[in-house]
Amino acid sequence: MKSHCFIANYHLTPLQIALGNRLRAEGVPIVFIAVNQHLYDDIIASGWDRRCVLYLPFDATPEDTPFKEVPIKFFDLIAADRALRFEQDKALHYLYRSARMMMAFFREHSVSFVLSEPTWAHERLAAAICAQISGMTFLTPFTVRYPQNRWAFFPNGDQVELFEVAKQPNFSSSPETSTSTEVLQEGPPSYLRRNNELLAEARTFRARLSRLGRFITRERIDPRDPTHIQSRLRTLLIKGGEEINRILYKVVERTPLSDALVARPFVLYALHKQPESSIDVLGRYYEDQEVLIHAIWRTLPTGWRLYVKEHTNAIGDRSPAFYRRVASPPGIELIDECIPIGALMPHARAVFSVSGTVAYEAAMSGIPSFTFAPMFFNAFPSCNRITVDDLREAEDIAALIPSTQHASEHKIESILSRVEAQSFPGRFTDVVTDPHVLDAENLDKLVRGFLMLDQNF
């Protein structure tokens, strides 16, 4: 059996531990990497020998000399990390030291698969190391979004493609639905609905008071965790600013849904929550959404409008000044974030996103859509990757739309079938987003997918 290494990540760690225990019982060697003392202690308490857990606290000195064993874009890792970007000099030496320790750890335990989200710099560092070492693969077990309750392995720390795993003949992976119409009728992915519930809870006075208490007491805060902003003042300014932005968002002018709104020719841009790995990591180099919105606006045909829709989970991330700047040019309109996407999408001439689910939904509906980051659902003929250079060189957006072929229903179903064939039933997410992810039935499904991965290589 090939050795697997999980990188612990907050509320995902309980699932990783549960899976690790199940896989060890099947004879799969499991090791861990942790950067948080509390998570490290949880893993040890769950039965792992300390030699099988690499602990990487945020300790670094100038003596940690540059790492040159394999080429790695360290500055790119730091720029996309929402915590280390504020400690760049120390972060650089920390990543040099972590790279050496990771490589030694991987070799000592003959690691073949590193399994992690690509959120933090140390996770992406592991992906960069795997890309340079023969016999090692970095995989992200993650939801495929649609069809729901299915997940897949994504290689290399991005979502450009699904990692192909040949399934055993007796493995049943038949989804509950198979057509794009049925898939879309299920509504938004369950994790989005759960996020909206968590958001509503977070806005209560009790929740705000609880957050203030945790900030004061530093409950479960590891001062040597690289994923925490080290400065308490900076943390206070950021978190306090978010609370103020949530209150002030009520005065931000948004256009409600109306017949007139959808009667005009328009394209839609769906804002990402930020900071978030979907924009800062998957969409890196395109993370300045204000710049992207104005680039799209500059390419609008005469008489067309650009509607900008906020993410319901992102209220508080941005100041009223951001919305004023975004909507200041004529032809750009900030619309009510509560308008259902389904009420807008059928009327849109095109949908734009960096890497968001909205482009996937449009693709399944055969509506022209564009992503700035390369995504696996660019396989749909109506969903193209686009760059700022494409916008600059095009006559206008209307000229770009014919390049997104209007796919037949058969073609859409064929691509969905491919997604189903390369994915597995079950839910791979954290215990807050889905409290039932640790249920025995779900764990059984996840373990079968992991065992199949091992049997293929």
C-alpha positions in Angstrom: 0.0 0.0 0.0 1.2 3.5 -0.8 1.7 6.0 2.0 -0.7 8.9 2.2 0.0 12.2 4.0 -2.9 14.4 5.2 -2.2 18.1 5.9 -4.4 19.1 8.9 -6.7 22.1 8.2 -8.9 23.4 11.0 -12.5 21.9 10.9 -11.5 19.5 8.1 -9.1 17.7 10.5 -11.7 15.5 12.3 -12.7 14.1 8.9 -9.1 13.5 8.0 -8.5 11.7 11.3 -11.5 9.5 10.9 -10.5 8.6 7.3 -6.9 8.0 8.4 -8.1 5.6 11.1 -10.3 3.7 8.5 -7.5 3.6 6.0 -4.9 2.4 8.5 -7.3 -0.5 9.3 -7.2 -1.3 5.6 -3.4 -1.4 5.7 -2.7 2.0 4.2 0.2 3.9 5.9 -1.1 7.3 7.0 1.0 10.3 8.2 0.1 13.9 8.9 1.5 17.4 8.7 0.2 20.1 11.1 1.0 23.7 11.7 -1.3 24.3 14.7 -0.4 22.9 18.1 -4.0 22.1 19.0 -4.5 20.1 15.8 -1.2 18.4 16.3 -2.3 17.3 19.8 -5.6 16.1 18.5 -3.9 13.9 15.9 -1.5 12.4 18.5 -4.4 11.8 20.9 -6.1 9.9 18.0 -3.4 7.3 18.0 -0.6 8.5 15.7 3.0 8.1 16.8 4.8 11.5 17.0 7.3 10.3 14.3 4.4 10.1 11.9 3.3 13.7 12.4 5.4 16.6 11.1 4.8 19.7 13.2 5.7 23.0 11.4 5.2 26.0 13.8 5.7 29.5 12.5 9.3 29.7 13.8 12.0 31.0 11.4 15.3 32.8 11.5 17.6 34.4 8.9 19.7 31.2 9.4 17.0 29.4 7.3 18.9 29.8 4.1 17.2 29.9 0.6 15.8 26.6 -0.5 17.1 25.7 -4.0 16.7 21.9 -4.1 13.7 22.2 -6.5 12.3 25.4 -8.2 9.5 26.9 -6.2 7.8 30.3 -6.6 8.0 31.3 -2.9 6.8 34.9 -3.5 3.7 33.6 -5.2 3.0 31.4 -2.2 3.3 34.3 0.2 1.3 36.8 -2.0 -1.7 34.4 -2.0 -1.7 33.6 1.7 -4.1 35.7 3.7 -1.9 35.6 6.8 1.7 35.3 5.7 1.4 38.3 3.3 1.6 40.5 6.4 4.9 38.8 7.6 6.7 38.5 4.3 10.3 38.4 5.5 9.7 35.9 8.3 7.3 34.0 6.0 10.1 33.5 3.4 12.5 31.9 5.9 9.6 29.8 7.4 8.8 28.4 4.0 12.5 27.7 3.3 12.7 25.7 6.5 9.3 24.0 5.9 10.3 22.9 2.4 13.4 21.1 3.8 11.5 19.5 6.6 8.7 18.4 4.2 11.0 16.8 1.7 12.9 14.9 4.5 9.5 13.8 6.0 8.1 12.6 2.6 11.2 10.6 1.9 11.4 9.1 5.4 7.8 7.8 5.1 7.9 7.0 1.3 4.9 9.3 0.8 3.1 8.8 -2.6 0.0 11.0 -2.1 -0.2 14.3 -0.3 -3.9 15.1 0.4 -4.9 18.6 1.3 -6.7 21.8 0.3 -4.6 24.3 -1.5 -5.6 27.2 0.8 -2.5 28.1 2.8 1.1 28.7 1.7 2.4 25.5 3.4 -0.2 23.4 1.6 0.7 24.9 -1.7 4.3 24.4 -0.9 3.6 20.7 -0.5 2.0 20.8 -3.9 5.0 22.5 -5.5 7.3 19.9 -4.0 5.2 17.0 -5.2 5.2 18.5 -8.7 9.0 18.3 -8.7 9.5 14.8 -7.3 8.9 11.7 -9.3 6.4 9.3 -7.7 4.6 11.9 -5.6 1.2 13.4 -6.3 -0.6 16.2 -4.6 -4.4 15.7 -4.6 -7.3 17.8 -3.2 -10.4 15.7 -2.3 -13.2 18.2 -3.0 -16.8 18.5 -4.0 -17.4 18.6 -7.8 -20.3 21.1 -7.0 -22.6 19.4 -9.5 -24.0 16.8 -9.4 -24.5 17.2 -5.6 -23.1 14.9 -3.0 -20.2 13.8 -5.2 -16.5 14.5 -4.8 -13.3 13.9 -6.7 -9.5 14.2 -6.5 -8.1 17.3 -8.1 -4.4 17.2 -8.9 -1.7 19.9 -8.4 -3.5 22.3 -6.1 -5.9 23.6 -8.7 -9.2 22.6 -10.3 -8.3 22.5 -13.9 -9.1 18.8 -14.2 -10.4 15.9 -12.3 -7.8 13.2 -11.4 -8.8 10.1 -13.3 -9.2 7.0 -11.1 -10.1 3.7 -12.8 -13.0 2.2 -10.8 -13.5 -1.4 -10.1 -16.2 -3.2 -12.1 -18.3 -3.7 -8.9 -18.1 -0.1 -7.9 -21.5 1.6 -8.2 -21.2 5.4 -8.9 -24.6 6.0 -10.4 -25.8 9.5 -9.3 -29.4 10.1 -8.3 -29.8 12.4 -11.3 -28.2 12.4 -14.7 -29.5 15.2 -16.9 -28.4 18.9 -16.5 -32.1 19.9 -16.0 -32.5 17.5 -13.1 -29.1 18.5 -11.6 -30.0 22.2 -11.7 -33.5 21.6 -10.3 -31.8 20.4 -7.1 -30.9 24.0 -6.4 -27.5 25.3 -5.2 -25.0 22.9 -3.7 -25.8 22.0 -0.1 -22.6 23.6 1.1 -23.8 27.0 -0.2 -27.1 26.6 1.6 -25.3 25.7 4.8 -23.0 28.7 4.4 -26.0 30.9 4.2 -27.3 29.4 7.5 -23.9 30.0 9.2 -23.9 33.5 7.9 -27.3 34.3 9.4 -26.1 32.9 12.7 -22.9 34.9 12.6 -24.9 38.2 12.2 -26.7 37.8 15.5 -25.7 39.9 18.5 -24.9 36.8 20.5 -22.5 35.6 17.8 -20.7 39.0 17.6 -20.3 39.0 21.3 -18.9 35.5 21.2 -16.3 36.5 18.5 -15.3 39.5 20.7 -14.8 37.1 23.7 -12.7 34.7 21.6 -10.6 37.6 20.4 -9.9 38.8 24.0 -9.3 35.3 25.5 -7.4 34.0 22.4 -9.4 30.7 22.7 -7.7 27.9 20.9 -5.4 30.4 19.2 -1.9 29.1 18.6 0.5 32.0 18.5 2.9 30.0 16.3 0.3 29.0 13.7 1.2 30.5 10.3 -2.4 30.7 9.3 -3.2 33.2 12.0 -2.3 36.9 11.5 0.3 37.4 14.1 -0.5 41.1 15.0 -3.4 41.4 17.3 -3.8 45.0 16.3 -4.0 44.1 12.6 -6.5 41.3 13.5 -8.6 43.8 15.4 -8.6 46.3 12.5 -9.5 43.6 10.0 -12.2 41.9 12.1 -13.5 45.2 13.4 -13.6 46.6 9.8 -15.7 43.6 8.7 -18.3 44.2 11.5 -18.5 47.9 10.5 -18.8 47.0 6.8 -21.7 44.6 7.5 -23.6 47.4 9.2 -22.8 50.0 6.5 -23.7 47.6 3.7 -27.4 48.5 4.5 -26.8 52.0 2.9 -25.1 50.6 -0.3 -27.5 51.2 -3.2 -28.5 48.0 -5.0 -31.0 47.6 -7.8 -33.9 45.1 -7.0 -35.3 42.6 -9.5 -37.8 44.0 -12.0 -39.0 43.3 -15.5 -37.0 46.4 -16.7 -33.8 45.0 -15.1 -33.8 41.8 -17.2 -35.3 43.4 -20.3 -32.1 45.3 -21.1 -29.1 43.5 -22.7 -26.7 42.7 -19.9 -23.8 40.6 -18.8 -23.4 39.4 -15.2 -20.3 39.4 -13.0 -20.6 37.4 -9.7 -18.3 38.7 -7.0 -16.3 36.2 -5.0 -16.0 36.2 -1.2 -12.5 37.5 -0.5 -10.1 36.5 1.0 -10.9 32.9 -0.1 -8.9 30.3 -1.9 -11.3 30.3 -4.9 -10.1 33.8 -5.8 -6.8 34.2 -4.0 -5.4 30.8 -5.0 -7.3 29.3 -7.9 -7.8 32.8 -9.3 -4.4 34.2 -8.4 -3.1 37.0 -10.8 -6.8 37.8 -11.2 -7.6 38.5 -7.6 -8.3 42.2 -8.1 -12.0 42.0 -8.8 -12.4 45.7 -9.2 -9.9 45.7 -12.1 -11.7 42.7 -13.7 -15.1 44.4 -13.5 -13.8 47.6 -15.1 -12.0 45.5 -17.8 -15.3 43.8 -18.7 -17.1 47.2 -18.7 -14.6 48.7 -21.1 -15.6 45.9 -23.6 -19.4 46.3 -23.4 -21.2 46.9 -26.7 -23.2 50.1 -27.0 -26.5 49.8 -25.0 -25.4 46.8 -22.9 -25.0 46.9 -19.1 -22.9 45.1 -16.6 -24.6 43.8 -13.5 -22.5 43.1 -10.5 -23.9 40.8 -7.9 -22.4 40.5 -4.4 -21.9 37.0 -2.8 -24.3 36.7 0.2 -21.4 35.2 2.3 -19.1 38.2 1.4 -21.1 41.0 3.1 -18.6 42.7 5.3 -15.6 41.8 3.2 -15.8 45.0 1.3 -16.3 48.6 2.3 -19.0 51.0 0.8 -16.1 52.8 -0.9 -15.4 49.6 -2.9 -19.0 49.4 -4.2 -19.0 53.2 -5.1 -15.8 52.7 -7.1 -17.1 49.6 -8.9 -20.4 51.1 -9.9 -19.2 54.6 -10.7 -18.9 54.2 -14.5 -22.1 54.5 -16.5 -23.3 51.1 -17.5 -22.3 49.3 -14.3 -25.1 48.5 -11.9 -24.8 46.8 -8.4 -27.8 44.6 -8.1 -29.5 43.1 -5.0 -27.5 40.1 -3.7 -30.7 38.3 -2.8 -31.9 38.1 -6.4 -31.8 34.4 -7.3 -29.3 33.6 -10.0 -32.1 31.6 -11.7 -34.0 34.8 -12.2 -31.1 36.5 -14.0 -29.2 33.8 -15.8 -31.7 33.0 -18.6 -31.7 36.7 -19.6 -28.0 37.3 -19.5 -26.0 37.6 -22.7 -23.0 36.2 -20.8 -21.9 35.3 -17.2 -18.4 36.2 -15.9 -16.6 34.8 -12.8 -13.1 34.1 -11.7 -13.7 30.4 -10.8 -17.3 30.5 -9.4 -20.1 28.0 -9.4 -22.3 30.5 -11.3 -20.2 29.8 -14.5 -20.7 26.1 -14.0 -24.5 26.6 -13.7 -24.5 28.7 -16.8 -22.4 26.1 -18.7 -24.9 23.4 -17.9 -27.7 25.6 -19.1 -25.9 26.3 -22.4 -25.6 30.0 -21.5 -22.3 31.7 -22.6 -20.0 32.0 -19.6 -16.4 32.9 -18.9 -13.9 32.2 -16.1 -10.6 34.0 -15.6 -9.1 31.0 -13.8 -8.8 27.7 -15.7 -11.5 25.3 -14.4 -12.6 21.8 -15.1 -16.0 22.9 -16.2 -14.4 24.9 -19.1 -14.9 21.5 -20.8 -18.5 22.6 -21.5 -18.5 24.3 -25.0 -20.4 27.3 -23.6 -17.8 28.0 -20.8 -14.5 29.5 -21.9 -11.5 30.6 -20.0 -10.8 34.3 -20.7 -8.0 36.7 -20.0 -7.8 40.5 -19.8 -5.8 40.4 -23.1 -8.8 38.7 -24.7 -11.0 41.5 -23.6 -8.6 44.1 -24.8 -8.1 42.6 -28.2 -11.8 41.8 -28.8 -14.0 44.1 -30.8 -16.4 43.9 -27.9 -18.0 41.3 -25.6 -20.6 40.5 -28.2 -17.8 39.4 -30.6 -16.5 37.0 -27.9 -19.8 35.2 -27.3 -19.9 33.3 -30.6 -16.6 31.6 -29.5 -18.6 29.9 -26.8 -20.4 27.2 -28.8 -24.0 26.7 -28.0 -23.8 23.0 -26.9 -26.5 20.5 -27.7 -28.2 18.9 -24.7 -26.5 15.6 -25.7 -23.1 17.3 -25.5 -23.8 18.8 -22.0 -25.0 15.4 -20.7 -21.9 13.8 -22.1 -19.6 16.1 -20.2 -21.7 15.7 -17.0 -21.4 11.9 -17.4 -17.6 12.3 -17.6 -17.7 14.3 -14.3 -19.8 11.6 -12.7 -17.4 8.9 -14.0 -14.4 10.6 -12.5 -16.0 11.4 -9.2 -17.4 9.4 -6.2 -20.6 9.5 -4.1 -20.2 11.0 -0.7 -19.5 14.4 0.9 -15.9 15.5 1.6 -16.1 18.7 3.6 -15.5 20.0 7.1 -17.6 19.2 10.2 -19.0 22.8 10.4 -20.2 23.0 6.8 -21.7 19.5 7.2 -22.1 18.1 10.7 -23.0 14.7 9.3 -19.9 14.2 7.3 -18.6 11.8 10.0 -21.6 9.5 9.7 -20.5 5.9 9.1 -22.4 5.7 5.8 -20.5 8.7 4.4 -17.2 7.5 5.7 -17.8 4.2 4.0 -18.2 5.9 0.7 -15.1 8.1 1.1 -12.9 5.2 2.1 -13.9 3.2 -1.0 -12.8 6.2 -3.1 -9.4 6.4 -1.4 -8.9 2.6 -1.6 -9.6 2.8 -5.3 -7.0 5.5 -5.6 -4.4 3.2 -4.0 -5.3 0.2 -6.2 -4.7 2.3 -9.4 -1.1 3.1 -8.7 
